[in-house]
Amino acid sequence: MSSPPNYLRVYRKRSGLIQEDIAYLLNLPDYSNISRYEKGQRSPNTELLLTYHHLFDVPVESFYEQESEIVKVNLIQKAKDLITELKKDNQITLKNTLRIKFLEQVITRLTNKK
């Protein structure tokens, strides 16, 4: 199974670190898994993503910029669709009004984000 393209290698290479260094920092016996993660042959686990995040001081979504953008666009559209459903006459309640307000805030935040 292939993972979405990622930028793990790019950030590591920019730093001058080698795969063996990352493996050491993650307490892995060898660097073969680092290579697989960077090539997208294996999905990185949470520990690896958080290690890269802290090590290179970049947001986790930076490692998956293309995938993140696709998820964001889909989320905006689905939130708009849900708002339309919640605004139907027979569904206007205080609870739904709060849900709509939250979803509108999410859309605004995601739309204004770089």
N, C-alpha and C positions, 0 to 999 in steps of 0.2 A: 504494500500500500504506500502511495506517495503522498507526501505532505505538500501544502501550498508553498510556493516559493518564499524564501525568507532571506533576511539580511544578516544572519548570524555571522557568516564568514566575513562580510564587509566590515562589520564593527571590530571583529577580532583582528583582521589584517591591518586596519588603520592604527590599532594600538601597538602593533609590533609583536604581540603575543603569538605563540604557536599553539597548535592543537594540544600538544603535550602539556603546555602550561594550563590550559583550560581543564584538561583531564585531572591534573594535579589539584587544582583549586576545587574541583568537584569530588575529589577523593575517588576517582575512577582508576582502575588498574592499568588501562591503556587509552589511547586517543581514538581508537577505531569508531567508537560511538559518536564522538565529537564530529568526525568526518561525515558520518551518516546523517547526523542532524543538520549539518551545514549544507549538505547536498540535497536535502529534502527527502532522503530515503527513509528517514524515521522521524516521527513527530517528537519534538522536544518535550520533555516533561516539565512540570511546574518549577522544579528546583533549578533546572538548567536555564529556563527563561528568566527566573528571578535573579540568578547569578549573573547573567549577561546584563540584566537591567541595572543591578547595583554596580557591577564592575565598570560598565561603560557609561553609566548615568544617562540612560535613554529610556523612554517609556516602552513597555513591553510591545505595544502595537507597532512601534517603529521597526520591529523585526519582521513584521508582516504587513507592510504598507499597502500593497495591492489588495490583499485579502481584507484588511481592515476597512478600506474604502468601499469595497463591495458590500460588506456587512452593514456599514453605515448607511449606504444608499437604500439597501433593502429594509433596514430598520425604519428609516424615515417614511418610506412608502407604506409599510405595514402599520405604522403608528397613525398615519393619515387615514388609512382604511378603517382602523379601529375607532378613531374619532368619529368618522362618518356613521359607523354603526351605533355608537353610543349616543349620537345626537338625534337618532330617530325619535319621533314624538312619544312613543310609548316607553322610552327608556330614560327619559330625563328625570334623574333623581339626584339628591345631594351627593351620594356616593359616586355616581357616574360623572357628575360635574367635577368632582375632585380628580377623578381619573383623567378626564378630558384635559383639565388644566395641567396636570403633570405631563401628559403626552405632548401637549403644545409646548411646554417648556423644554422637553427633550428635543423636539424637532427644531426649535429655535437654537438651542445649544449646538446641536449637530450641524445645522445649516451654517452657522456662523464660525464653526471651527475650520481651521486651515485644512 
